[in-house]
Amino acid sequence: MPRDFITRGGVAYVDQQLRTWGSPRFERSATWPFARLRVTGQAIVVSSIFGEFRLTQTNLVSISRVRHIPVLADGFMFEARGHQEMVIFWALRARKVLDELRRHEWVVDNG
């Protein structure tokens, strides 16, 4: 079983119902290092000043790559059943995060 992966980054909460010109509209956000991502085989947890967003295999809808500005705004959008908001975790080392998600057997769309 792989060791837990933990890293710091930024976070943005996106209301699934609100979109601006087809792009997500951020309701709340925090920059690096005010968010933490923890990846295990059982859960993905994004913690920040706004609380905790927990994703498990049972509530998973999707995990997808988000690339607004290469390197500066590269991250992952997490969508879970039972949550009105989706969460984007902005990563400084997005390739490492992608590798760790896959190593823990999480499927990432557009990876």
C-alpha positions, 0 to 999 in steps of 0.5 A: 500500500502506497504511503499517503501523499501530502502537498500544499497549494491553493484552492478555489470553490466553484458552484456547479450552477454558476458559470461565466461564459462557460468557465467556472466562477470561483466563489471562494479562493485561497492562494498557496500555501493556504490549502493542503491536499492529502491523497490516500487509497481511501480518500482525497482531502482538500483542507483550507481556511474554508474547511475540509472537502472529502472525496471517497470512491463512493461519493466520487463524480469526477477528477479532472485537470484544470489548466488556466495558465501553465505552471502558474494555474495548473490544478485538479477539479474534484466533484463529489456527490452531495456537494453543491460546490466543486473544488479546484486544488492549484498545485505548484507541481501538478505532474507530481500530484497527477502521478500520486493520484494515479499511484493511489488508483484514482482516475483523472480525466484529461490527465 
